[in-house]
């Protein structure tokens, strides 16, 4: 599958989560808080909300619970993310 990660095309595989793609491509950082502190994948099962990203323009999407789809656009989130 073709996925865009922070504006760059990357390859993902069917059944992978967005978190898995982020780990494979860039490491553990998924977002920055409003103060600029880095956050990443912590629990990996959708409980902690540390792995929030922007998927297809929708902020606050849990990367560990979201399966990739062909053509998906994923961006690391900064602060609360872009307004909807």
SESE-422390 format. One line per field, with one value per atom (N, C-alpha, C): residue number from 1; atom name; x, y, z negated; residue in three letters. Coordinates in steps of 0.001 Angstrom, whole numbers, plus 500000, padded with zeros to 6 digits. Each point is the difference from the previous one (the first is absolute). Layout:
n: (NUM ...) .
atom: (CA ...) .
east: (X ...) .
north: (Y ...) .
up: (Z ...) .
res: (Ala ...) .
//
This chain:
n: (1 1 1 2 2 2 3 3 3 4 4 4 5 5 5 6 6 6 7 7 7 8 8 8 9 9 9 10 10 10 11 11 11 12 12 12 13 13 13 14 14 14 15 15 15 16 16 16 17 17 17 18 18 18 19 19 19 20 20 20 21 21 21 22 22 22 23 23 23 24 24 24 25 25 25 26 26 26 27 27 27 28 28 28 29 29 29 30 30 30 31 31 31 32 32 32 33 33 33 34 34 34 35 35 35 36 36 36 37 37 37 38 38 38 39 39 39 40 40 40 41 41 41 42 42 42 43 43 43 44 44 44 45 45 45 46 46 46 47 47 47 48 48 48 49 49 49 50 50 50 51 51 51 52 52 52 53 53 53 54 54 54 55 55 55 56 56 56 57 57 57 58 58 58 59 59 59 60 60 60 61 61 61 62 62 62 63 63 63 64 64 64 65 65 65 66 66 66 67 67 67 68 68 68 69 69 69 70 70 70 71 71 71 72 72 72 73 73 73 74 74 74 75 75 75 76 76 76 77 77 77 78 78 78 79 79 79 80 80 80 81 81 81 82 82 82 83 83 83 84 84 84) .
atom: (N CA C N CA C N CA C N CA C N CA C N CA C N CA C N CA C N CA C N CA C N CA C N CA C N CA C N CA C N CA C N CA C N CA C N CA C N CA C N CA C N CA C N CA C N CA C N CA C N CA C N CA C N CA C N CA C N CA C N CA C N CA C N CA C N CA C N CA C N CA C N CA C N CA C N CA C N CA C N CA C N CA C N CA C N CA C N CA C N CA C N CA C N CA C N CA C N CA C N CA C N CA C N CA C N CA C N CA C N CA C N CA C N CA C N CA C N CA C N CA C N CA C N CA C N CA C N CA C N CA C N CA C N CA C N CA C N CA C N CA C N CA C N CA C N CA C N CA C N CA C N CA C N CA C N CA C N CA C N CA C N CA C N CA C N CA C N CA C) .
east: (500832 499168 500882 499509 500718 499381 500841 499582 500909 499448 500813 500228 501261 500384 500741 499392 500584 500392 499136 500213 500901 500542 500875 499304 500079 499403 500786 499295 500626 499143 500560 499291 499521 498779 499439 499416 499715 499487 498605 499172 498644 500032 499143 499930 500865 500867 500844 499224 500379 499448 500853 499447 500756 501228 499859 501128 501141 499694 501033 500750 499283 500631 500925 499531 500825 501276 499883 501177 500979 499487 500868 500698 499334 500542 500803 499545 500572 500308 499693 500193 498707 500104 498834 499227 500549 499313 498799 498828 498783 499465 500323 499449 500853 499680 500588 498865 500206 499007 500064 499076 499996 501285 500635 501256 501216 499806 501085 500602 499464 500500 499575 500913 499700 499202 499089 499217 500047 499658 500052 499098 500287 499199 500368 499011 500251 499345 498675 499328 499806 499806 499812 498647 499054 498688 498840 500257 498933 499500 500770 499557 500567 501234 500699 499886 499688 499860 501318 501145 501291 500371 499424 500418 499139 499428 499087 500705 499355 500492 498825 500295 498968 499899 498837 499789 498959 500394 499102 499316 500762 499498 499258 499837 499282 501016 500058 500953 499554 500930 499725 499571 500611 499744 501047 499572 500942 500674 501306 500733 500078 499967 500100 498709 498895 498702 499486 500776 499547 500765 499299 500629 500237 501129 500301 499093 499720 499270 500789 499812 500719 499646 501005 499797 499850 500087 499843 501088 499615 500942 500157 501211 500286 501000 499712 500919 500181 501221 500224 499253 499387 499165 500819 499719 500630 498918 500162 498995 498684 498916 498664 499697 500888 499780 499229 499873 499270 498514 499356 498553 499271 498902 499213 499188) .
north: (498831 501169 501238 501041 501270 500932 500526 500894 501222 501160 501215 500305 500074 500263 501329 500979 501346 500531 499741 500516 499143 498919 499111 498677 499512 498691 498893 499032 498843 498776 498844 498748 499430 499506 499321 498675 499137 498679 499795 499280 499732 499375 500495 499489 500748 500896 500794 501159 500385 501209 501189 501170 501222 500048 499563 499977 499144 498858 499122 500682 500721 500727 501085 500728 501047 499418 498882 499366 499575 499384 499519 501132 501130 501102 501009 500338 501159 499791 498878 499838 500189 500293 499977 501301 501126 501276 500120 500274 500162 501416 500734 501350 500832 501298 500920 500677 500187 500716 501476 500784 501439 500660 499431 500565 499478 499075 499489 498689 499396 498713 498882 499100 498876 498930 499397 498879 498895 498797 498880 498874 498818 498835 499528 499887 499606 498650 499955 498747 499076 500573 499200 499314 500349 499360 500977 501291 500978 500541 499807 500457 501373 500284 501169 501285 499935 501173 500760 499345 500653 499978 499112 499795 500744 501117 500731 500567 499871 500535 500605 500634 500529 499040 499412 499059 500588 500213 500568 501267 500834 501274 499946 498810 499841 499897 501023 499954 499025 499729 499181 498580 499442 498622 499108 498973 499092 499117 500183 499262 498507 499614 498578 499240 500710 499368 500182 500677 500333 499191 499195 499236 500897 499790 500807 499594 500974 499745 500630 499486 500515 501468 500832 501411 500853 499388 500722 501061 501150 501082 500080 499820 500027 501111 500793 501056 499920 500263 500109 501227 499853 501069 500949 501278 501018 500627 499920 500534 499276 500761 499423 499591 500304 499667 501082 499860 501023 499975 501142 500016 499247 499412 499242 500912) .
up: (500000 500000 500000 500617 500009 498961 499129 498937 500048 499710 499911 498527 499607 498623 499931 499370 499916 501375 500984 501347 500884 499458 500766 500286 501223 500280 499299 499472 499371 500276 499756 500252 498674 499993 498840 500475 499058 500339 499413 500727 499549 498607 499118 498640 499002 500503 499105 499404 498798 499418 500430 499846 500269 499089 498748 499062 500542 500585 500548 501143 500834 501101 499447 498989 499390 499391 499302 499406 501081 501059 501074 500732 500152 500788 499202 498814 499318 498534 499421 498562 499240 498716 499129 499891 500410 499813 500931 499394 500796 499959 498937 499882 499057 499961 499034 499243 498703 499207 500361 499481 500264 499518 498977 499493 500750 500944 500824 499530 498939 499520 500950 500299 500890 499280 500724 499496 501048 499588 500932 499565 500511 499701 498599 499144 498618 499698 500033 499630 501203 501178 501208 500099 499109 500058 499838 500231 500051 498678 498937 498690 499644 500365 499455 500822 501253 500875 500211 499848 500254 501479 500774 501391 501014 499600 500877 501223 501145 501271 500750 501119 500890 501184 500200 501108 500936 501237 501024 499490 499289 499513 498676 499434 498728 498863 499119 498890 498909 499078 498813 500342 501043 500391 499345 499295 499337 501044 500162 501035 499711 498733 499666 500281 500198 500220 501430 500837 501344 501039 500774 501070 501205 500668 501179 501160 500847 501236 501138 501179 501153 500229 500151 500249 498746 498831 498727 499850 499426 499690 498486 499521 498568 499722 498981 499582 498496 499566 498560 499493 498864 499466 499125 500127 499167 499131 498693 499088 500157 500034 500140 501438 500933 501398 500712 501310 500766 499664 500042 499750 501098 499670 500987 500860) .
res: (Unk Unk Unk Unk Unk Unk Unk Unk Unk Unk Unk Unk Unk Unk Unk Unk Unk Unk Unk Unk Unk Unk Unk Unk Unk Unk Unk Unk Unk Unk Unk Unk Unk Unk Unk Unk Unk Unk Unk Unk Unk Unk Unk Unk Unk Unk Unk Unk Unk Unk Unk Unk Unk Unk Unk Unk Unk Unk Unk Unk Unk Unk Unk Unk Unk Unk Unk Unk Unk Unk Unk Unk Unk Unk Unk Unk Unk Unk Unk Unk Unk Unk Unk Unk Unk Unk Unk Unk Unk Unk Unk Unk Unk Unk Unk Unk Unk Unk Unk Unk Unk Unk Unk Unk Unk Unk Unk Unk Unk Unk Unk Unk Unk Unk Unk Unk Unk Unk Unk Unk Unk Unk Unk Unk Unk Unk Unk Unk Unk Unk Unk Unk Unk Unk Unk Unk Unk Unk Unk Unk Unk Unk Unk Unk Unk Unk Unk Unk Unk Unk Unk Unk Unk Unk Unk Unk Unk Unk Unk Unk Unk Unk Unk Unk Unk Unk Unk Unk Unk Unk Unk Unk Unk Unk Unk Unk Unk Unk Unk Unk Unk Unk Unk Unk Unk Unk Unk Unk Unk Unk Unk Unk Unk Unk Unk Unk Unk Unk Unk Unk Unk Unk Unk Unk Unk Unk Unk Unk Unk Unk Unk Unk Unk Unk Unk Unk Unk Unk Unk Unk Unk Unk Unk Unk Unk Unk Unk Unk Unk Unk Unk Unk Unk Unk Unk Unk Unk Unk Unk Unk Unk Unk Unk Unk Unk Unk Unk Unk Unk Unk Unk Unk) .
//
